[in-house]
């Protein structure tokens, strides 16, 4: 009976096989094969709004903070919850649920004597807006997700345009669906 190494050698390599193409591929000299571009994943911050998963590119996010006391601004836009004080800066805090038509109006959450306390998981995502830093009120922050370009789809017809033009696409990871937002459009 032949040894195991002889059997394996005969299985994996036979001298009569044509290995010219294989040697060209290994050497990288075969012009008929096109190089496959490697998909570089992009990182997104995933968060919840009204039970749905949303995501924004992580490069636009500065930090995530617990909800501090907010000061209401009289006659402000419907999506402006108020302003907060964060390490020497006064930042506007927006509720993008109004822009996405997930809520009719922003909840009333005002100064230190406010009667409405935010739910435990609620956070403010501090982002770099077009005119400085701003906060976005979210129900909960989930995780940072890495999505490759092949996992992304354009927004379906009827979702973009009008008030919802801040929805730029969808991201799929296994059974999860992330609604991708353009932060600057959501805050405009």
C-alpha positions as CSV (number, residue, x, y, z in Angstrom):
1,X,0.0,0.0,0.0
2,X,1.4,3.4,-1.0
3,X,2.2,5.9,1.8
4,X,-0.2,8.7,2.6
5,X,2.1,11.4,1.2
6,X,2.4,9.6,-2.1
7,X,-1.4,9.4,-2.3
8,X,-1.8,13.1,-1.5
9,X,0.8,14.1,-4.0
10,X,-0.9,12.1,-6.7
11,X,-4.3,13.6,-5.7
12,X,-3.1,17.2,-5.7
13,X,-0.5,17.1,-8.5
14,X,0.0,15.1,-11.6
15,X,3.0,15.7,-13.9
16,X,0.8,15.2,-17.0
17,X,-1.6,18.1,-16.1
18,X,-1.4,21.4,-17.9
19,X,-0.6,23.9,-15.2
20,X,0.4,26.8,-17.5
21,X,-2.8,28.8,-16.8
22,X,-2.5,28.2,-13.1
23,X,1.1,29.4,-13.2
24,X,0.1,32.6,-15.1
25,X,-2.6,33.3,-12.6
26,X,-0.3,32.8,-9.7
27,X,2.4,35.0,-11.3
28,X,-0.2,37.6,-12.2
29,X,0.6,37.6,-16.0
30,X,-2.7,36.4,-17.3
31,X,-4.3,39.4,-19.1
32,X,-7.7,37.6,-19.5
33,X,-8.5,37.9,-15.9
34,X,-9.7,41.3,-14.6
35,X,-8.6,42.3,-11.1
36,X,-11.4,42.2,-8.6
37,X,-11.8,45.5,-6.7
38,X,-11.9,44.9,-3.0
39,X,-14.9,46.3,-1.3
40,X,-13.9,48.7,1.5
41,X,-16.7,48.9,4.1
42,X,-17.8,52.2,5.4
43,X,-18.8,52.7,9.1
44,X,-22.2,54.0,10.1
45,X,-23.7,54.8,13.5
46,X,-26.9,52.9,13.9
47,X,-29.7,54.3,16.1
48,X,-33.5,53.8,16.6
49,X,-36.3,56.2,15.9
50,X,-39.8,54.9,16.6
51,X,-38.6,51.3,16.5
52,X,-36.9,51.5,13.1
53,X,-33.2,51.3,12.5
54,X,-31.5,54.3,11.0
55,X,-27.8,55.0,10.2
56,X,-25.6,57.9,9.4
57,X,-21.9,57.9,8.3
58,X,-19.7,57.8,11.4
59,X,-17.4,60.5,10.0
60,X,-20.1,63.1,10.6
61,X,-20.6,62.2,14.3
62,X,-18.6,64.0,16.9
63,X,-19.9,62.3,20.1
64,X,-22.9,60.7,21.8
65,X,-24.2,62.1,25.1
66,X,-27.1,61.5,27.5
67,X,-29.9,64.0,27.2
68,X,-29.0,67.1,29.3
69,X,-31.5,69.8,30.3
70,X,-32.7,71.6,27.2
71,X,-33.8,75.2,27.0
72,X,-36.8,75.8,24.8
73,X,-36.4,78.5,22.2
74,X,-39.6,80.6,21.6
75,X,-41.0,80.6,18.1
76,X,-38.4,78.1,16.9
77,X,-38.9,75.7,14.0
78,X,-41.1,72.7,14.8
79,X,-38.2,70.3,14.7
80,X,-36.0,72.3,17.1
81,X,-36.4,70.9,20.6
82,X,-34.2,73.6,22.2
83,X,-30.6,74.3,23.0
84,X,-28.2,72.5,25.3
85,X,-25.0,73.5,26.9
86,X,-22.1,71.1,26.2
87,X,-18.5,71.9,27.4
88,X,-18.8,75.6,26.9
89,X,-20.8,75.5,23.7
90,X,-24.5,76.1,23.1
91,X,-25.8,73.6,20.6
92,X,-29.3,73.4,19.0
93,X,-31.0,70.0,19.5
94,X,-33.2,68.7,16.7
95,X,-35.9,66.0,16.5
96,X,-35.6,64.6,13.0
97,X,-38.7,62.5,13.5
98,X,-40.6,65.6,12.5
99,X,-38.6,65.8,9.2
100,X,-39.2,62.1,8.6
101,X,-42.9,62.5,9.5
102,X,-42.6,60.0,12.3
103,X,-44.1,62.5,14.7
104,X,-46.4,65.5,14.3
105,X,-44.4,67.8,16.5
106,X,-41.3,67.6,18.7
107,X,-41.9,66.5,22.3
108,X,-41.8,69.2,25.0
109,X,-38.6,68.7,26.9
110,X,-37.4,71.9,28.5
111,X,-35.1,73.1,31.2
112,X,-34.1,71.6,34.6
113,X,-37.6,71.9,36.0
114,X,-39.2,70.0,33.1
115,X,-42.0,67.6,34.0
116,X,-41.2,65.3,31.0
117,X,-38.1,63.1,31.5
118,X,-36.7,61.4,28.5
119,X,-36.7,57.5,28.4
120,X,-33.6,55.9,29.8
121,X,-32.0,54.9,26.4
122,X,-32.6,58.3,24.7
123,X,-29.4,60.0,23.5
124,X,-28.3,63.1,21.7
125,X,-25.9,62.5,18.8
126,X,-23.7,65.5,18.4
127,X,-22.9,66.0,14.7
128,X,-21.0,68.5,12.5
129,X,-23.8,70.4,10.7
130,X,-23.3,72.8,7.8
131,X,-23.2,75.8,10.2
132,X,-21.5,74.2,13.3
133,X,-22.3,71.5,15.8
134,X,-25.8,70.4,16.4
135,X,-27.5,67.6,18.4
136,X,-30.0,65.0,17.1
137,X,-32.4,63.4,19.6
138,X,-32.7,59.6,19.1
139,X,-34.6,56.9,20.9
140,X,-31.5,54.7,21.4
141,X,-28.0,54.3,19.9
142,X,-27.4,50.7,18.8
143,X,-23.9,50.2,17.4
144,X,-21.4,51.1,14.8
145,X,-22.0,49.0,11.7
146,X,-19.7,48.3,8.8
147,X,-21.5,48.1,5.5
148,X,-19.8,47.3,2.2
149,X,-21.0,49.0,-1.0
150,X,-22.7,45.7,-2.1
151,X,-24.8,45.9,1.0
152,X,-26.2,49.3,0.1
153,X,-29.3,50.1,-2.1
154,X,-30.7,53.4,-3.3
155,X,-33.8,54.6,-1.6
156,X,-36.9,53.0,-3.2
157,X,-39.1,55.2,-5.5
158,X,-41.5,57.4,-3.4
159,X,-39.2,57.5,-0.4
160,X,-36.8,60.2,-1.6
161,X,-37.9,63.7,-2.6
162,X,-40.0,66.2,-0.8
163,X,-39.9,66.1,3.0
164,X,-38.1,62.8,3.0
165,X,-35.1,63.7,0.8
166,X,-32.8,63.0,3.7
167,X,-33.3,59.3,3.1
168,X,-30.5,58.4,0.7
169,X,-30.7,54.6,0.8
170,X,-30.9,51.3,2.6
171,X,-28.3,49.1,4.1
172,X,-28.8,45.4,4.6
173,X,-26.8,43.3,7.0
174,X,-28.2,39.7,7.3
175,X,-31.8,40.2,8.4
176,X,-31.3,43.9,9.5
177,X,-32.4,46.8,7.4
178,X,-30.9,50.2,8.1
179,X,-32.4,53.4,6.7
180,X,-29.5,55.6,5.6
181,X,-29.8,59.3,6.2
182,X,-28.1,62.4,4.9
183,X,-27.5,64.3,8.2
184,X,-27.2,67.7,6.6
185,X,-30.5,67.3,4.7
186,X,-32.1,66.0,7.9
187,X,-31.1,69.2,9.7
188,X,-31.9,71.6,7.0
